[in-house]
Amino acid sequence: MIREIINFTNNLIADIPDIMEWKVKPSKGLHVLIELDKEGRWMNKSPQWNIDYTFFYDEKSEPNNLLLELSKLEIYGDRVGTTMNKVLDKEKQIFSCSPYMLKFKKKSFINNKLEGYGYTKIINLLPFYFENARQICLTEENDIQLSKAFEQVCIEVLQQIKNFMMSQIQKNDITVQTSIFDMMKDDFFVIMYLKNISVDKYKEAHENYLKQKLFNDNNYNNDSVITNGTYGLSNFLNGLNSKKPFLEHKSATMYKGVSGRITAQGAVALNNFEILISNKVLPNPLPMVIDRREINKEIISLFNQSNEPIPYRILLTKLFQKKNEKYLSNYYLINYSKTTKGIKINDFDFVPLFRFYIEKNNEIQNIMEAGIVKNKIFELFPNDKIESVFDFERIVVREIFNNSLVKIKDDKYSTNYFGNIDPTYVSGGDIMYQLVLKYRKAFYDFIYKSKQNTIDTIMFDEIMYNSILTNIKNDEIKGRFEWNNTIKKKLNIWFSLYNLFNNKKEIIMASKVTDLMSKMRSVAKGESNFETPEDFAFGAGQIVSYLIDRSAAANKTYAMLEPFLQKSKSNQLQDAIAQTITIYKHDIDVYKGKFERLVSQVLTDDSNVEMKPLLKYFLAGCFCPCVIYESEKK
């Protein structure tokens, strides 16, 4: 994984030279640009603190162009990590690592652990910090002298920083003058930059710092002077703590200088990779194509076309539309998340072939006749076409996991394939919560990696049954038993997409329901008899739906269906139906020929089959329009 990320990052920077400066924003706080004259004195010093060289940023407004330019310098002056072998001061108070930049938080002025008072707490840290920075980052004498002059000016700035950018404010109906520094929050930064140095000089100094400080421990270096080829133990997703033996790299041969380590040049690439993630320049998940660099460039360019991050599904949709391709091949897919300690790799895998379009002609047919009444007219919901894997995610995954794995609300689309999930906010209770945790990785692999074998018909049946069970346990019956659009939609998905996960033979499940409805009408008219177990299960569902409608209980729920679902054999289901008929016989018209003909077929069936494989047909019978209610004319 490490080598792939290094190659990807180096190629990306070579193809897009300014990518490290994309979407960079300044830190919140006070930014001071310091220019020196030929004698090393402060040129822009004045009683009013020249507004052209001093900037305040608190994210409440967009930064101006000059502040954006300063933010590009800031990225080449920030330190990495917080351990002592990475910071350049003794107290971990200075957040910069450059001899041309000084960055600290306002709250250091009141830190009781630091010697001095106010600004002197920082001034006391400067000699060691700047000497350390110059020793690590600089080699030319002119640069060293400029840094020393900059250090002296930083002391001047600190001594007078409370006079920066005076403003008038109203306090207790009195107009008073105060400085921006006094108004800043404690966690805001003060950042000073040297103007006399070019961006390239900032980069060069930063690279020298990174080569040495990106290793967890410089004792692993065999070279007296660190070069691009020097090996060490990188801190990228890596820890080293001798007090915690389980974190030590016992199997690596780094102590012998053979393997298990990384070059300084590679460590810089990994750090650049983290910066690009932090700046939201890279999509998540991130495809890294190994043999077509132009595709990587195309993906990153498309992703950064707007200020707002483009969702991965839209990014790939644009890519496939632009390139007129059906597949994306030979790439690594990395899914990551940002934490307070850096990035966390959730998943990393090689994808030999990604299929954007679903090749089989899939359409979710409204075979259950779900719909809504508009202006006193019942309108059926249209069929849903599933053309791409992201149609599948948007329509199917969202529906079957009750908007808990894939969420769409107010046109906002979000997924949670790897993060923590609070069961409190999962619709459907513990059953759905367990379903999401158990199967979300399989759906992620199916959608994002085209691993079609991660979901089979057995798994799909289990998911769909338990998903519908969450509605049965929680939904109320409003009107007729069959009138539940949520369950109808899930049954439509179950029967319509069965072949998507069936690798053995084509079974047209959707047409089976249509055929079963025709069969029930024929049986209800006395024109035919049950011939298959599916006929029995579907017919039993029709009868159960009709019987539950006979209940006059207030606040009825679909939990009334559970006793029937618990029957493992068809003869047990027949007994349960017979007992229910005795309860509601007072509300059943003995002259209803359809009921009598249908129920007689159900109760006299002697196949005594297992009900588990037939549950989908039983549920379909429950929620399809009940033929007993149909008029003779229809």
C-alpha positions as CSV (number, residue, x, y, z in Angstrom):
1,M,0.0,0.0,0.0
2,I,2.8,2.4,0.9
3,R,4.6,2.1,-2.4
4,E,1.3,2.6,-4.3
5,I,0.5,5.8,-2.4
6,I,4.1,7.2,-2.9
7,N,4.0,6.5,-6.7
8,F,0.5,8.0,-7.0
9,T,1.4,11.2,-5.0
10,N,4.7,11.8,-6.9
11,N,3.0,11.3,-10.3
12,L,0.2,13.6,-9.3
13,I,2.5,16.4,-8.3
14,A,4.5,16.0,-11.4
15,D,1.4,16.1,-13.6
16,I,-0.2,19.0,-11.6
17,P,2.7,21.0,-10.2
18,D,0.6,23.5,-8.1
19,I,-1.7,20.8,-6.6
20,M,-0.2,21.2,-3.1
21,E,-1.6,24.8,-3.1
22,W,-5.1,23.8,-4.1
23,K,-7.9,24.7,-1.7
24,V,-5.5,25.9,0.9
25,K,-7.0,28.2,3.6
26,P,-5.2,30.4,6.1
27,S,-5.3,29.5,9.8
28,K,-7.6,31.5,12.0
29,G,-5.7,34.4,13.6
30,L,-3.3,37.2,12.9
31,H,-1.0,37.0,9.9
32,V,2.0,39.4,9.7
33,L,4.2,39.8,6.6
34,I,7.6,41.1,7.5
35,E,9.9,42.7,4.9
36,L,13.6,43.5,5.7
37,D,15.8,46.1,4.1
38,K,19.4,45.5,2.9
39,E,20.7,46.0,6.4
40,G,18.2,43.4,7.8
41,R,15.9,46.0,9.4
42,W,12.2,46.0,9.5
43,M,10.9,48.0,6.5
44,N,7.2,48.1,7.2
45,K,7.4,49.1,10.8
46,S,5.2,52.1,11.6
47,P,3.1,53.4,14.5
48,Q,-0.1,52.4,12.7
49,W,1.2,48.9,11.8
50,N,0.8,49.1,8.0
51,I,-2.5,47.5,7.1
52,D,-1.0,46.2,3.8
53,Y,1.2,43.8,5.8
54,T,-1.1,42.7,8.6
55,F,-4.2,40.5,8.2
56,F,-6.8,39.0,10.4
57,Y,-8.8,35.9,9.5
58,D,-11.6,34.2,11.4
59,E,-13.5,32.3,8.7
60,K,-16.4,34.7,8.8
61,S,-15.5,36.2,5.4
62,E,-13.5,35.1,2.4
63,P,-9.8,35.7,2.6
64,N,-8.3,38.3,0.2
65,N,-5.8,37.4,-2.5
66,L,-2.7,38.4,-0.5
67,L,-3.9,36.4,2.5
68,L,-4.4,33.4,0.3
69,E,-0.8,33.8,-0.9
70,L,0.3,33.8,2.7
71,S,-1.6,30.6,3.3
72,K,0.5,29.0,0.6
73,L,3.6,29.9,2.5
74,E,2.1,28.6,5.7
75,I,1.8,25.0,4.3
76,Y,5.6,25.1,3.7
77,G,6.3,26.2,7.2
78,D,4.0,23.9,9.3
79,R,5.6,21.3,11.5
80,V,4.5,17.6,11.5
81,G,3.4,15.8,14.7
82,T,3.8,16.7,18.3
83,T,6.6,14.4,19.5
84,M,9.9,15.9,20.6
85,N,11.9,14.6,17.6
86,K,9.5,16.6,15.3
87,V,9.0,19.9,17.1
88,L,11.8,22.5,17.0
89,D,11.2,24.2,20.4
90,K,11.6,22.7,23.8
91,E,8.0,23.3,25.0
92,K,5.9,22.3,22.0
93,Q,4.5,25.8,21.8
94,I,5.7,26.7,18.3
95,F,3.7,25.2,15.4
96,S,6.1,26.2,12.6
97,C,9.3,24.4,11.5
98,S,10.8,27.0,9.2
99,P,13.6,29.5,9.8
100,Y,11.4,32.0,7.7
101,M,8.2,31.6,9.7
102,L,7.0,31.8,13.3
103,K,3.6,30.3,14.3
104,F,2.1,30.0,17.8
105,K,-1.2,30.2,19.6
106,K,-2.4,33.2,21.6
107,K,-3.0,31.0,24.6
108,S,0.8,30.5,25.0
109,F,0.9,34.1,26.5
110,I,-1.0,32.8,29.5
111,N,0.6,29.3,29.8
112,N,1.7,28.8,33.4
113,K,4.2,26.2,32.4
114,L,6.3,28.7,30.4
115,E,8.8,31.1,31.9
116,G,8.3,34.8,31.6
117,Y,5.2,37.0,31.4
118,G,3.0,37.5,28.3
119,Y,5.0,37.8,25.1
120,T,8.3,37.0,26.9
121,K,7.1,33.4,27.2
122,I,7.4,33.1,23.4
123,I,10.6,35.3,23.1
124,N,12.4,32.9,25.5
125,L,11.7,30.0,23.1
126,L,13.0,31.7,20.0
127,P,16.8,31.3,20.3
128,F,16.6,27.5,20.5
129,Y,13.8,27.3,17.9
130,F,15.5,29.4,15.2
131,E,18.9,27.9,15.7
132,N,17.4,24.4,15.4
133,A,15.5,25.4,12.3
134,R,18.5,27.0,10.6
135,Q,20.7,23.9,11.4
136,I,18.1,21.5,9.9
137,C,16.7,23.6,7.0
138,L,19.5,25.9,5.7
139,T,22.9,25.5,4.1
140,E,23.7,28.8,2.4
141,E,25.2,31.7,4.4
142,N,22.9,34.4,2.9
143,D,19.8,32.5,3.9
144,I,21.2,31.9,7.5
145,Q,21.8,35.7,7.9
146,L,18.3,36.6,6.6
147,S,16.8,34.1,9.1
148,K,18.8,35.7,12.0
149,A,17.6,39.1,11.0
150,F,14.0,37.8,10.8
151,E,14.4,36.3,14.3
152,Q,15.3,39.7,15.7
153,V,12.3,41.4,14.0
154,C,10.0,38.6,15.4
155,I,11.1,39.8,18.9
156,E,10.2,43.4,18.0
157,V,6.8,42.3,16.8
158,L,6.1,40.3,19.9
159,Q,7.0,43.3,22.1
160,Q,4.4,45.5,20.4
161,I,1.9,42.9,19.2
162,K,-0.9,44.4,21.3
163,N,-0.8,47.5,19.2
164,F,-1.7,45.6,16.0
165,M,-4.6,46.8,14.0
166,M,-6.4,49.0,16.5
167,S,-10.1,49.1,16.2
168,Q,-12.9,51.1,17.9
169,I,-15.6,49.1,19.7
170,Q,-18.6,50.0,21.9
171,K,-18.3,48.8,25.5
172,N,-20.8,49.9,28.1
173,D,-21.9,52.7,25.8
174,I,-18.3,54.0,25.6
175,T,-16.2,53.9,22.5
176,V,-12.8,52.3,23.3
177,Q,-9.8,51.3,21.2
178,T,-8.6,47.8,21.3
179,S,-6.3,45.6,19.2
180,I,-7.2,42.6,17.0
181,F,-4.9,40.6,19.2
182,D,-6.9,41.3,22.3
183,M,-10.1,40.4,20.5
184,M,-8.7,37.0,19.3
185,K,-9.7,33.7,20.8
186,D,-7.1,31.8,22.8
187,D,-6.8,29.1,20.2
188,F,-6.2,31.5,17.3
189,F,-2.7,31.7,15.8
190,V,-0.2,34.5,15.4
191,I,1.9,33.8,12.2
192,M,4.8,35.9,11.0
193,Y,6.3,35.4,7.5
194,L,9.5,36.7,6.0
195,K,8.7,38.5,2.8
196,N,12.2,38.6,1.4
197,I,12.3,34.9,0.6
198,S,10.6,33.3,-2.4
199,V,8.1,30.4,-2.3
200,D,10.8,28.1,-3.7
201,K,13.0,28.9,-0.7
202,Y,10.2,28.1,1.7
203,K,9.7,24.8,-0.1
204,E,13.4,23.9,0.0
205,A,13.6,24.6,3.7
206,H,10.5,22.6,4.4
207,E,11.7,19.6,2.4
208,N,15.0,19.6,4.4
209,Y,12.9,19.6,7.6
210,L,10.6,16.8,6.4
211,K,13.5,14.5,5.3
212,Q,14.7,14.4,8.9
213,K,11.6,14.8,10.9
214,L,9.2,12.5,9.1
215,F,11.0,9.5,10.6
216,N,9.8,8.3,13.9
217,D,13.3,8.0,15.3
218,N,16.4,9.3,13.6
219,N,18.5,6.7,15.3
220,Y,17.4,4.3,12.5
221,N,19.4,6.3,10.0
222,N,22.7,4.9,9.0
223,D,23.8,8.0,7.2
224,S,25.5,10.9,8.9
225,V,23.8,13.3,6.5
226,I,20.2,12.6,5.5
227,T,19.6,12.5,1.8
228,N,16.6,11.5,-0.4
229,G,17.8,7.9,-0.3
230,T,18.3,7.7,3.5
231,Y,16.2,5.0,5.1
232,G,14.2,5.3,8.3
233,L,10.9,4.4,10.0
234,S,8.2,6.7,8.6
235,N,5.5,8.1,10.9
236,F,2.8,7.6,8.2
237,L,0.1,5.5,9.9
238,N,2.9,4.2,12.0
239,G,3.9,4.5,15.7
240,L,6.9,3.7,17.8
241,N,6.8,3.5,21.6
242,S,9.3,1.5,23.5
243,K,7.0,1.5,26.5
244,K,4.4,-0.4,24.5
245,P,6.0,-3.6,23.2
246,F,2.9,-4.5,21.1
247,L,3.6,-1.3,19.0
248,E,7.2,-2.2,18.3
249,H,8.2,-3.6,14.9
250,K,9.6,-6.9,16.0
251,S,9.4,-8.5,12.6
252,A,11.0,-5.7,10.7
253,T,14.8,-5.8,9.9
254,M,15.2,-2.1,10.2
255,Y,18.0,-2.4,12.8
256,K,20.1,-4.2,10.2
257,G,19.3,-1.7,7.5
258,V,17.8,-4.2,5.1
259,S,14.0,-3.7,4.9
260,G,10.9,-2.6,6.7
261,R,11.7,1.0,6.3
262,I,11.2,3.9,3.8
263,T,13.4,6.5,2.1
264,A,13.3,10.1,3.1
265,Q,12.0,11.0,-0.3
266,G,9.2,8.5,0.2
267,A,8.4,9.9,3.6
268,V,7.9,13.4,2.0
269,A,5.5,11.9,-0.6
270,L,3.4,10.3,2.2
271,N,3.3,13.6,4.0
272,N,2.2,15.4,0.9
273,F,-0.5,12.7,0.5
274,E,-1.8,13.6,4.0
275,I,-1.8,17.3,3.2
276,L,-3.8,16.7,0.1
277,I,-6.4,14.8,2.1
278,S,-6.5,17.4,4.8
279,N,-7.1,20.1,2.1
280,K,-9.9,18.0,0.6
281,V,-8.2,17.9,-2.7
282,L,-8.6,14.1,-3.0
283,P,-11.9,12.3,-3.3
284,N,-13.0,9.6,-0.8
285,P,-12.9,6.8,-1.7
286,L,-9.8,7.5,-3.8
287,P,-9.0,5.4,-7.0
288,M,-5.3,5.2,-7.8
289,V,-4.9,3.9,-11.4
290,I,-1.5,2.3,-11.7
291,D,-0.9,2.3,-15.5
292,R,-2.9,5.4,-16.7
293,R,-1.7,8.5,-15.0
294,E,-3.9,10.7,-17.2
295,I,-7.0,9.1,-15.6
296,N,-5.7,10.0,-12.1
297,K,-5.2,13.6,-13.3
298,E,-8.7,13.6,-14.9
299,I,-10.3,12.3,-11.7
300,I,-8.6,14.9,-9.4
301,S,-9.3,17.7,-11.9
302,L,-13.0,16.8,-12.0
303,F,-13.2,16.5,-8.3
304,N,-11.8,20.0,-7.8
305,Q,-13.9,21.8,-10.4
306,S,-16.1,23.4,-7.7
307,N,-15.4,24.7,-4.2
308,E,-17.7,22.0,-2.7
309,P,-16.4,18.4,-2.7
310,I,-18.1,16.3,-5.4
311,P,-19.6,13.0,-4.1
312,Y,-17.8,9.9,-5.5
313,R,-20.8,8.7,-7.4
314,I,-21.2,12.0,-9.2
315,L,-17.4,12.1,-9.8
316,L,-17.4,8.7,-11.5
317,T,-20.6,9.5,-13.4
318,K,-18.9,12.6,-14.9
319,L,-15.8,10.6,-15.7
320,F,-17.6,7.8,-17.5
321,Q,-19.7,10.3,-19.4
322,K,-16.7,12.3,-20.4
323,K,-14.5,9.4,-21.4
324,N,-17.4,7.4,-22.9
325,E,-16.1,4.2,-21.1
326,K,-17.9,1.4,-19.5
327,Y,-15.1,0.1,-17.2
328,L,-12.3,1.4,-15.1
329,S,-9.5,-1.2,-14.7
330,N,-6.4,-1.9,-12.7
331,Y,-6.5,0.5,-9.8
332,Y,-6.2,0.6,-6.0
333,L,-9.2,1.9,-4.1
334,I,-8.5,3.5,-0.7
335,N,-11.3,4.5,1.7
336,Y,-10.1,6.8,4.5
337,S,-11.5,9.0,7.2
338,K,-10.0,12.0,9.0
339,T,-9.4,11.9,12.7
340,T,-7.8,14.3,15.2
341,K,-4.6,12.2,15.0
342,G,-4.4,12.2,11.2
343,I,-6.0,9.9,8.7
344,K,-7.4,6.4,9.2
345,I,-7.4,3.8,6.4
346,N,-10.8,2.1,6.4
347,D,-10.2,-0.1,3.4
348,F,-7.5,-0.6,0.7
349,D,-8.0,-3.1,-2.1
350,F,-7.0,-3.7,-5.7
351,V,-9.8,-3.5,-8.3
352,P,-9.0,-5.3,-11.5
353,L,-12.2,-4.2,-13.2
354,F,-14.9,-1.7,-12.1
355,R,-18.2,-1.9,-13.8
356,F,-20.1,1.4,-13.7
357,Y,-23.1,0.1,-15.6
358,I,-25.1,-2.9,-14.5
359,E,-25.0,-5.1,-17.5
360,K,-28.2,-7.1,-16.9
361,N,-31.4,-5.2,-17.8
362,N,-32.7,-4.5,-14.3
363,E,-35.8,-2.7,-13.5
364,I,-37.7,-2.6,-10.2
365,Q,-41.2,-3.4,-11.4
366,N,-44.2,-2.3,-9.3
367,I,-45.6,-5.8,-9.2
368,M,-47.1,-5.2,-5.7
369,E,-49.1,-2.2,-7.0
370,A,-47.8,0.3,-4.6
371,G,-49.2,3.8,-5.1
372,I,-50.8,6.9,-3.7
373,V,-54.2,8.6,-3.9
374,K,-54.1,12.0,-5.6
375,N,-57.3,14.0,-6.0
376,K,-59.3,10.9,-5.1
377,I,-57.6,8.9,-7.9
378,F,-55.2,6.0,-7.1
379,E,-52.0,6.4,-9.0
380,L,-49.4,3.6,-9.2
381,F,-45.7,4.4,-8.6
382,P,-43.6,4.1,-11.7
383,N,-41.0,1.4,-12.2
384,D,-37.4,2.3,-11.2
385,K,-34.6,1.7,-13.7
386,I,-31.3,0.4,-12.3
387,E,-28.7,1.3,-14.9
388,S,-25.6,1.9,-12.8
389,V,-24.2,0.7,-9.5
390,F,-25.0,4.1,-8.1
391,D,-28.6,3.8,-9.1
392,F,-28.5,0.6,-7.1
393,E,-27.1,2.4,-4.1
394,R,-29.4,5.4,-4.3
395,I,-32.6,3.4,-4.8
396,V,-32.1,-0.2,-3.5
397,V,-29.6,0.1,-0.7
398,R,-31.3,3.2,0.7
399,E,-34.7,1.4,0.7
400,I,-33.8,-2.0,2.1
401,F,-31.7,-0.5,5.0
402,N,-34.4,2.0,6.0
403,N,-32.3,5.1,5.0
404,S,-29.7,4.1,7.6
405,L,-26.8,3.0,5.5
406,V,-27.4,5.3,2.5
407,K,-29.3,8.5,3.7
408,I,-31.0,10.9,1.4
409,K,-32.7,13.9,3.1
410,D,-33.5,17.2,1.5
411,D,-31.3,16.2,-1.5
412,K,-28.4,15.6,0.8
413,Y,-26.8,12.2,0.1
414,S,-24.6,10.4,2.6
415,T,-23.3,6.9,3.2
416,N,-21.8,5.2,6.2
417,Y,-19.9,2.0,5.2
418,F,-17.1,2.2,7.8
419,G,-17.9,4.7,10.5
420,N,-19.5,4.2,13.9
421,I,-23.3,4.0,13.8
422,D,-25.5,5.0,16.7
423,P,-28.3,2.4,17.0
424,T,-30.6,5.1,18.4
425,Y,-30.9,6.7,15.0
426,V,-31.3,3.4,13.0
427,S,-34.9,3.1,11.8
428,G,-36.1,-0.5,12.4
429,G,-34.6,-1.2,15.8
430,D,-32.0,-3.8,16.6
431,I,-32.8,-6.0,13.6
432,M,-31.9,-3.3,11.1
433,Y,-28.9,-2.2,13.2
434,Q,-27.4,-5.7,13.0
435,L,-28.3,-6.0,9.3
436,V,-26.3,-2.8,8.6
437,L,-23.3,-3.9,10.5
438,K,-23.3,-7.4,9.1
439,Y,-23.8,-6.6,5.4
440,R,-22.6,-3.0,4.8
441,K,-19.0,-4.1,3.8
442,A,-20.5,-6.6,1.3
443,F,-22.6,-3.9,-0.3
444,Y,-19.6,-1.5,-0.4
445,D,-17.5,-4.2,-2.2
446,F,-20.4,-4.9,-4.6
447,I,-20.9,-1.2,-5.5
448,Y,-17.4,0.3,-5.4
449,K,-15.3,-2.7,-6.4
450,S,-17.6,-4.6,-8.6
451,K,-17.2,-7.8,-6.5
452,Q,-20.4,-9.4,-7.7
453,N,-19.8,-12.6,-5.6
454,T,-20.0,-10.7,-2.3
455,I,-23.8,-10.9,-2.4
456,D,-25.7,-14.1,-3.4
457,T,-29.3,-15.1,-3.4
458,I,-29.2,-16.7,0.0
459,M,-27.8,-13.5,1.5
460,F,-30.2,-11.4,-0.5
461,D,-33.2,-13.4,0.8
462,E,-32.0,-13.1,4.4
463,I,-31.6,-9.3,4.0
464,M,-34.9,-8.7,2.4
465,Y,-36.9,-10.9,4.8
466,N,-35.3,-9.3,7.9
467,S,-35.7,-5.8,6.4
468,I,-39.4,-6.4,5.9
469,L,-39.6,-7.9,9.4
470,T,-38.5,-4.6,10.8
471,N,-41.6,-3.0,9.3
472,I,-43.8,-5.8,10.5
473,K,-42.5,-5.3,14.0
474,N,-42.9,-1.5,14.0
475,D,-45.5,-0.3,11.5
476,E,-49.1,0.4,12.2
477,I,-51.9,-1.0,10.0
478,K,-53.8,2.0,8.4
479,G,-56.7,0.9,6.4
480,R,-56.4,-2.5,4.7
481,F,-53.6,-4.8,5.7
482,E,-52.2,-4.8,2.2
483,W,-51.8,-1.0,2.1
484,N,-48.2,-0.5,3.2
485,N,-46.1,1.1,0.5
486,T,-42.8,0.6,2.3
487,I,-43.2,-3.2,2.5
488,K,-44.5,-3.2,-1.1
489,K,-41.4,-1.4,-2.3
490,K,-39.2,-3.9,-0.6
491,L,-41.1,-6.8,-2.0
492,N,-40.8,-5.2,-5.5
493,I,-37.0,-5.0,-5.0
494,W,-36.9,-8.6,-3.7
495,F,-38.6,-10.1,-6.7
496,S,-37.4,-7.7,-9.4
497,L,-33.7,-7.9,-8.6
498,Y,-33.5,-11.6,-7.6
499,N,-31.5,-12.4,-10.8
500,L,-28.9,-9.7,-10.1
501,F,-27.5,-12.0,-7.4
502,N,-28.3,-15.3,-9.0
503,N,-25.3,-16.7,-10.9
504,K,-26.8,-20.1,-11.7
505,K,-29.8,-19.7,-13.9
506,E,-32.3,-17.0,-14.9
507,I,-35.5,-17.0,-12.8
508,I,-38.0,-14.4,-13.7
509,M,-39.2,-13.8,-10.2
510,A,-41.2,-10.7,-11.0
511,S,-43.4,-12.5,-13.6
512,K,-44.0,-15.2,-11.0
513,V,-45.9,-12.8,-8.8
514,T,-48.0,-11.7,-11.8
515,D,-48.7,-15.4,-12.6
516,L,-49.6,-16.1,-9.0
517,M,-52.1,-13.3,-8.9
518,S,-53.8,-14.7,-12.1
519,K,-53.7,-18.1,-10.4
520,M,-55.5,-16.8,-7.3
521,R,-58.2,-15.2,-9.4
522,S,-58.7,-18.4,-11.2
523,V,-58.9,-20.5,-8.0
524,A,-61.2,-17.9,-6.4
525,K,-63.6,-18.4,-9.3
526,G,-63.4,-22.2,-9.0
527,E,-61.7,-22.6,-12.3
528,S,-58.4,-24.2,-11.1
529,N,-56.6,-25.6,-8.1
530,F,-53.2,-25.2,-6.4
531,E,-50.5,-27.0,-8.2
532,T,-47.2,-25.9,-6.6
533,P,-45.9,-25.0,-3.1
534,E,-45.6,-21.4,-4.3
535,D,-49.4,-21.4,-5.1
536,F,-50.1,-22.5,-1.5
537,A,-47.8,-19.9,0.1
538,F,-49.2,-17.1,-1.9
539,G,-52.8,-18.2,-1.4
540,A,-52.1,-18.5,2.4
541,G,-50.8,-14.9,2.4
542,Q,-54.0,-13.7,0.7
543,I,-56.2,-15.4,3.3
544,V,-54.1,-14.1,6.3
545,S,-54.3,-10.6,4.9
546,Y,-58.1,-10.9,4.6
547,L,-58.5,-12.4,8.1
548,I,-56.4,-9.6,9.8
549,D,-58.6,-7.1,8.1
550,R,-61.5,-8.6,10.0
551,S,-60.0,-7.6,13.4
552,A,-61.8,-4.7,15.0
553,A,-58.9,-3.9,17.4
554,A,-57.8,-0.3,17.7
555,N,-54.2,0.7,16.7
556,K,-53.6,-2.5,14.8
557,T,-50.0,-3.3,13.9
558,Y,-48.4,-5.7,11.5
559,A,-47.1,-7.6,14.4
560,M,-50.3,-9.6,14.1
561,L,-48.6,-11.3,11.2
562,E,-45.7,-12.6,13.3
563,P,-47.5,-15.8,14.6
564,F,-48.0,-16.9,11.0
565,L,-44.4,-16.2,10.0
566,Q,-43.1,-18.4,12.9
567,K,-44.6,-21.6,11.5
568,S,-41.9,-23.8,10.0
569,K,-44.2,-26.3,8.2
570,S,-47.2,-25.6,6.0
571,N,-49.5,-27.8,8.1
572,Q,-48.6,-25.6,11.1
573,L,-49.6,-22.6,9.1
574,Q,-52.8,-24.3,8.1
575,D,-53.7,-24.8,11.8
576,A,-53.0,-21.2,12.6
577,I,-55.2,-20.0,9.8
578,A,-58.0,-22.4,10.8
579,Q,-57.9,-21.1,14.4
580,T,-58.0,-17.5,13.2
581,I,-61.1,-18.2,11.1
582,T,-62.9,-19.4,14.2
583,I,-62.1,-16.1,15.9
584,Y,-63.4,-13.9,13.0
585,K,-66.1,-16.2,11.6
586,H,-68.8,-13.7,12.8
587,D,-67.4,-11.1,10.3
588,I,-67.0,-13.5,7.3
589,D,-69.9,-13.7,4.9
590,V,-70.6,-17.4,4.4
591,Y,-71.8,-16.7,1.0
592,K,-68.5,-15.1,-0.1
593,G,-67.6,-17.7,-2.7
594,K,-64.1,-16.3,-3.4
595,F,-63.1,-16.7,0.2
596,E,-64.6,-20.1,0.6
597,R,-62.9,-21.4,-2.6
598,L,-59.5,-19.9,-1.8
599,V,-59.5,-21.0,1.8
600,S,-60.6,-24.5,1.0
601,Q,-57.5,-24.8,-1.3
602,V,-55.2,-23.5,1.5
603,L,-56.6,-25.7,4.3
604,T,-56.8,-28.9,2.2
605,D,-53.3,-28.7,0.8
606,D,-51.4,-31.8,2.0
607,S,-47.9,-31.1,0.7
608,N,-46.6,-30.3,4.3
609,V,-43.6,-28.4,2.9
610,E,-40.9,-26.3,4.6
611,M,-42.1,-22.6,4.9
612,K,-38.7,-20.9,5.0
613,P,-38.0,-21.1,1.3
614,L,-41.6,-19.9,0.6
615,L,-41.7,-16.9,2.9
616,K,-41.2,-14.5,0.1
617,Y,-44.3,-15.9,-1.7
618,F,-46.3,-15.8,1.5
619,L,-45.4,-12.2,2.1
620,A,-46.1,-11.3,-1.5
621,G,-49.6,-12.9,-1.1
622,C,-50.2,-10.8,2.1
623,F,-49.3,-7.5,0.4
624,C,-50.5,-8.0,-3.1
625,P,-54.1,-6.8,-3.7
626,C,-56.4,-9.4,-2.2
627,V,-58.5,-11.1,-4.9
628,I,-61.3,-11.6,-2.4
629,Y,-62.1,-7.9,-2.5
630,E,-62.1,-7.7,-6.3
631,S,-65.4,-7.3,-8.0
632,E,-66.7,-9.8,-10.5
633,K,-66.6,-7.1,-13.2
634,K,-62.8,-6.6,-12.6
